[in-house]
Amino acid sequence: MSMNPKRRMAVVVAVAAAIIAANHARRQSPEPEAAAQGQVSAQAQVAVKPAPPRTWQLGKLTLTACNLGQPNSGLSAAAWCGSLEVPENRSEPQGRKIALKLAVLRSSAQVAKPDMLAFLAGGPGQAATDYAGQIGAMLDPLRAHRDILLVDQRGVGGSNALDCKADDKADANDDGGFDPDKLRAAAAACLKQVQSHADPRYYTTTDAVEDLEDVRRALAVPQFDLVGVSYGTRVAQQYTMRHPDAVRSVVLDSTVPNSVVLGEDFARNLEDALKDQFARCESDAACKQRFGNPYQTLIQLRDALRANPHPVSFRDPQSYQTVQRVLSDDSLVSVVRMFAYSPVTAALLPLSIDAAAHGDVGPLLGQAKLLTVDMADLAGNGMSYSIICSEDADLLTARPEDANTLLGTHMVDGYKAICSAWPKGTRPADFHRPLVTDKPVLLLTGQYDPVTPPRYADEVAKSLANARVLLFKGQGHSVMAAGCGPQLVQHFVEQLDPKTMDASCLDRLQPTPFFIDFNGATP
């Protein structure tokens, strides 16, 4: 039977103490045996001392060896962790300080390249260090020569998070239908929670950009190779505008143009992506025969739920317990929108919609339960409110042409409701101007992206002198890991030749075939 580690250590210490006492009693008549006992005592004392943590001095910061786990997963990654203190309000440097959590995935090279790759996470609301394992795997080709920096943006993860705890008294059967008053009240309740340790006015993209520059200086990194995904592409563009000399290259995956008002055309983007996806089904004989017109079925199901939201039961795919919730038109659209992000889940949409239309909501809501695990942290994150309310909300306008789309004007109306209760920071006058630079920029975009469509990447590229857009056929949102994406990013960062690089390997990418039944697609 193995001994408890604490008990084993206590025994070792007790033995050492006994030996020391015996040795002291024999000092008047030293013998060889006593000398040997003294050696044992010294060895025992050394054995119980914990090994000092491994450290790495990088610039002004001392990083410590750490292991970063991924929430709701068994994945983890070895890294070097540290923190940097910065002022919350930069106009008052002597005021409250906040600590930024950062980590470095160290290169396998004996001497890494001086430029460091900085990964900028999406959301807004994702903590980069939470996904160290996935990021390390995706960018593994680049680690052969470069270190990878992960910084939790202020307001998330380990950087003074603006997290809001859900109300345990909330009705579990609430259908999640659109209610501006509930959104406003939830934002006000969240504000009360975060005000004890943060002023939400200072958790904007502009603040985060200056934090990143402070980290670069502290680490003594001459230049960054920026890699931004989704919202992280906005951070990358703003950083390049403010600190051009600190940037060597930029990769934008699922690009958000500076000029776009976040949320304003989300309804159009989802509509376009779904119609394009479902057109594939109608052009495929087996899919069309099995499901007919999936978009039409979806609209009919939405209208039925709008007229009659009702409780449904399904088996939780994690606990295997039967659970119940109210299914409404809004909850249906939210689930469908999540499915559209990934080509794998999008391939399940016609089947899942058809099953739900015939009374079996398990496939749709069961998969949604898995998808919402990773989305849960974003839903109650005050940092995302600070970003949108400070940078976009005052420019949002509900468009009449969106009224009959799946999302309708709920995104715009919802943001306005939230921001009526949330403090707003300042926005630079040129914040929404396009990025103009001759830095090498590689833009990656998914053909069926439901939130940052290919036209966004094309728009950003218009003002870039040394850039190229790569279309990932059949893919959705966040495409860098698909196919030969990691190898193309590696080549770009190493060679800085976006216009001439060979990207023909992307021709092999294909959309995931639609599932005809739960055994998969047709042969």
N, C-alpha and C positions, 0 to 999 in steps of 0.2 A: 504493500500500500504506500503511495507517495505521500510525503509529508507536506502540510500546508507551508508555503514559502515563508510566511511571517514566523511560524513556529520554528522552522528550520533555522532561520536567522537568529532567533532568540537563543536556541541551543548553542549555536556557534559562539555567540557573544558570551554566554554563561561559561562555556568551556574555557574560553580565552581568559575570562576574569579569574577562574579557579587556578589556572596555570600561573598567572601573574602573582596571585597571592602566595602560592607555594614557593615560587621563585624568591619572593621577598623574604619568606621565613628562613630560607637557606643561605641568605647573603653572608652570614658569618662563617660559613664553611662551604665555599663554592666547590662544586664537583662537575665533572664533564656532563653528567646527566642533567644538571641544572642548566648548563649552557644550552644543551639540546632543547630543553623545555622552553627556554627563552626564545629560541628560534621558532619553535612551534607557535608560541604566543604572537610573535611579530607577524608570522604568516597568517594566523587566524585573524588578526586585526586588519591586515590588508584585504583579506577575502571578503570582509563584511562591508567595506567601503564601496558605495555604488560608483560605477564607471561614470566619469563626467560626460555630459552630452556632447555629441559631435557638433562642432560649429564651423561656420564658413564666413570669413570676413569678406564682404563685398562692398567696396566703397566705404561709406560711413556706417553701414549696417552690419550687425552680427546675426547671421541666420543660423537656425538650429535644425538638425535633422528631424523630420517629422513624417507622419503618415496621414494622408488626407483621405477620408472616407467619403463616399457619395451617398447622400440621403436616400432612403428607401431602396438601398442596394447593398450588395456585399462587395462592390467594387472599391478599391482603394489604390492609392499611388504614393510612392516614396517621393519626398520633396524636401526642400529647405525652406523653413518658415520664419517669418519675422513680422515686424510691424513698424510703422512710421507715424509719428504724431504730427498732426497738422491742425491749424486753426479752423474751427467750424465756420466762423465768419472772417473772411480774409481782410475785411476792412478794419477788424479789431483783432490784430495778431496776439494781443495779450489776453484775450477773452478765452472762452471755453475751447479746450483742445479735444480732438477725437483721434482715435488710433485706427489706422488703415491696416487691415490684415493683408499680407502678401505672401506669395510662395514662388519659388523658382524650381522648375523642373530642369535639373542640371544636364548639360550635354554629356554625351559619352566620350567626347574628345578630350584628350589630355589638356589641351589649351583651346578653349572655345573662341569663336569669332568675337570681336569686341562688340558688334551690334547685337542687341538682344531682341528676341521676338516677344512682343507684348500682345497677349490675347485679350480681347475686349468682349465681354459676354453680352448676351441679349436681354430681352425682357420688354421694357426696363424692369429689373427686379431680380435677375439671376446673379448669384454669387459665383465668380469664376472658380474659386478654390473648391467649391462643391463638386465641380465636374473635372477635377484634375486628371482622373483616370481616362475619361473619354477624350479630353483635350490632348493628353499625352499620346494616346494611341493614334489620334487623327493627325497629329503633327510630328509623329515619330521620325519620318525621314529627315526632318529639319534638325532634330536633336543630335544628329551625327556631328554637327558643327556649331550649333547654337543653343544657348540657354533659353528657356521659355518662362516669361514672367506672367504670373496671375495676380491680379489685384482685385479684391472685393471692393467694388465702387462704394463710396460713402452712402450709407443708408441700407446696405444689404449685408448678409452673411456675418462676417466677423468685423465689419467696419461700422459700428454704432448703428445697427439695423433699426429701421423704422417699421418693425413688425407689429401687427395688430392681432390680438387674440380674438378668436371668434366668440360670439355670445353663446354660452352653453345653453341658454334658455330659449334660443331660437327654435322655431317650429321645424322639426325634421322633415315634415311633409310640405313645407313651403314649396310652391311650384317653381320658384325662381323667376316668375313673370316680371316683366319690366315695370319698375315702380320708382320714379325719380325721388320721391320722398324717402323711401327706404335707403336708397343709395346715399342721399344727402345725410341722413341720420347715421349711417354706417361710417361715413367719412368723418363726421363730427366726433363719433365715439372713438375712432382710430386716433384722431388728433389729440384727444385727451390722454390717450395712452403714451404717445410718443413725446409729448411736450415735456415730460419729466426729465428727458435726457437729450432732447434735440430741438432745434428750431428748423422746421421743415422748409423754410425759405432758402436755406443754404445747402440744399441737396439736389442741385440741378446738374445738367450736363456740363455747363461752364465751370462749376465748382470741381467736378470730377476731372475735367481736363487739367486744371491747375494741380490737382492732387497727383495725377499721373506724371506731370513734369517734375514735381517735388520728389517722387519716387525715382525717376530717372537720374536726377542730380545726386540723390543720396546713394544710389548704387554705382555712381560714376560710370554710367553707360553713355558712350558718345552719341549713339543714335538708336532709335527703335525701328524694327520692322513690325508695322502694325498689322494685326489680323483681327478684324471686327466681324461679328455675325449679328444680323438683324439690327436691333437697336445699337449694338456695338459699332455698327458702321457709321452711325451718326456721331458717336464719340470719336471715332477715327478721323472723320472729316473735320470735326471741330478742332481736334488736336493739331492736325496738319495745317489748318488755317492759322492757329495761334502760335505754333512752334515749328515752323517749317524746317529750320536747321536741325531739329532733333529727330527728323524722320528720314529714313533711308528708303523705305518702300512701304506700300499699302496694299493689303488684300481686303476686299469688301465682299462678303458673302451674304446674299439676300439684302440688297442695299436699300437704305432709307435716304432719299435725297434731302439735303438741307432745306430745299424749297417746299417740301411736302409738309402739310399740316397733319400731324398724326391723328388718324381716326376719321378724317373727312371722307375718304373714299374707300374705307374698309368694306362697305356694302358692295360697291362696284367690283372690287378686287375678288371678293368671295364669289360673287355671281359669275364673273368671267371664268374663274378657275373651275367651278363646278360644271358649268355648261360645256367647257372644253373637255373636261374629263368624261362627262356623260356622252358627249358626241362620239367618243371612242367606243363606248358600249353599243351605241346605235349602229355604228359601222361594222361591228363584229357580229356575225350571224348568230353564234351561240348565245352571246350576251343579250342581243336584241330579242331573240326568241324567248329567253328566260325572263327578262325584266321589262321588255318593251321600252318605254321612255322613263328612265329613272328620275329625271328632273321633274317631269309632270307628276309622278307618284309622290315625290318629296313635297311638292307644292300642295297637292291634295291632302297629304297627311298633316302638313302645317295648318292648313285651313280648318281641318277637322279638330285639331287640338286647340286651335284658337277659339273655336266655338264651344269646345267641351274638354278642358283640361281635366284629367282624372288620375286617380292612384293606379300605379302599376307595380307588379311584383317581378323580381328577377333574382337570379342567384349571383351573389357577389363572387367574382372570380378569384378573390384572394382568401376570403374566409369560408367560402362555399355555403354561407348561410343565406337564406331567403330574406331579401330586404325589400322595402316598399318606398316608393317616392311618387310624388305627383309629377306627371309628364304634361308639360305645356308646350305651346308653340315656341316660346323663347328657349326652353331647355333643349328642345329638339334641335333648333338652329345652332345653339352653342356646341352641342355634341358633333353635329355635322361639320361645323367649322374646324373643330379639333381634328377630325378624321382627315380633312383635306390637306393638312400640313405635310403629311408623309405619304409617299407613293404606296407604301405597304398597307396603311390603314385606308387610304383612298380606294384601293382595290377591293375593299370590303363594303364600300358604301352602297352600291346597287343591291347587293344581297341583304345587307342589314336594314336598308330602307324598306325593301320589299317585305322582309319578315315583320318589321314593325307595323307596316300597313295592314298585315294580316293578323295582328294581335300579339306577335311574339317580339317583345322589346328587349329580350335578354341579350341578343347579339349586339345591339346598338348600345345599350346602357352598360352592359358588362365590360365591353371594350372601353367605353368612356370612363368607367371607374378606374381602369389602369392608366389611361391617359391623364386624368385629372390629378393623379398623385404628384406628378412633376409640376403641374400647373398651380397646385394649391398655394405654394409659397408666393406666387405672383399675385394671386387674387387679393390677399390682405396685406400688401406691402405698401406702406406710405411713401416710400421713395418713388414708386411709379406715379403716384398722385403728384408729388412735387415736380417731377419731370414734365408731365403733361399739362398741369395747371400753370406752370411758369412759362412754358415754351410754345404751347399750341392752343390751349383752350379758348383764349380770347379771339383767335382767328377762325375757330370752327363755325361752320354754317351748315345747317341741315339742308340737304338738297331735295327738292320735290321729286325728282326722278328716282330717288332711292326708296320712296314710300312703299312701293309694292315688291321690293326685293326681299330676300330672306332675312337679312339683318335690319332692313328698314332704316330708320333714322335713330335707332336706339343707342348706337355707339356715341353719336354726337350728343344726343340728349342726356345720356348717362354721364359723359365726361363733364358736361356743363353743370349737372346737378352736383356731382362730387366737388367740382372746383368752386362752387358757390360757398362751400364750407371749409375749403382747404386754403392755407396761406400760400401766397405766390411770391416767388423770388423774381429777381430781375433777369432780363434777357438782352444780350448785346444787340445793338441796332442792326448789325450785319449777320445775325444768327442764321436767318433763313436764306442768305445769299448762297449761290452755288459755289462749291469749292473750285478754285482756279489754281492749278499747280502743274509743274513739269516733272514732279516726282513720278517714278514708275508706279502704276496702279493696275491691279488685276481685279476685275469685277466678275463674280460668279453669280449666276441666276438660274432658278428652276423654272422649267417651262410651265408648270401648273401651280406656281406659288400663289396661295390664296390671300397673302397679306402684303408681300413686297414683289409685285410681278416684274417680268423682264423689262417692261417699259421704264421702270424706276432706274435700273442699271443703265439703260440707254440714255436717260436724261442726265444722269451724273457724268457719264463719259463725254458728253458734248463739250464740257469746259475743261477737260483734262488733255494735256498735250501729249502724254506718253502713257496711254491706257488701252485696255482691251477688255471687251465683254465676252465671257464664255457662257454659252447656253448649255445647261444640263438637261437633255431631253428626257421627258417622262418624270422629272423630279419635282418636288414641292419646295418647301421652305428649309433653309439651311442645308446646303448641298455639298459642302467641301469634302465630306467623307465618302461621297458616292464615287464608285468606279475608280478612275485614275486621278481623282481630285487631289489627294495628298501628294502624289508625285508631281503634278503640274504646279502646285503651290511651292513645293521644294525647288523645282527648276526655276520658277519665277524669282523667288527670293535669292537664289544663288546667282542667277545670270542677269536679272533685271532687263529682260528682253520681251515685254508683253506683246509687242506687235509682230514679232517674228518667231516666237516659240511655237513648236509643233504641238497642237492640241487635238490631233486627229484621233487619239485614243477615246475621246468623248463620243465618237461616232458609234461606239459599241453599246452605249447606254440606251436602254429601252424602258418604257413604262412597265410597271408591274401588271401582269394580266389580271383582269377582273375575276374574282371568285364567282363561279357559277353555283357552287354549293360549298359546304364547309369542308369538303375534301380538296378544294382548290379550284384552279382554272381548268378549262378543257385541255386535253393533251395537245 
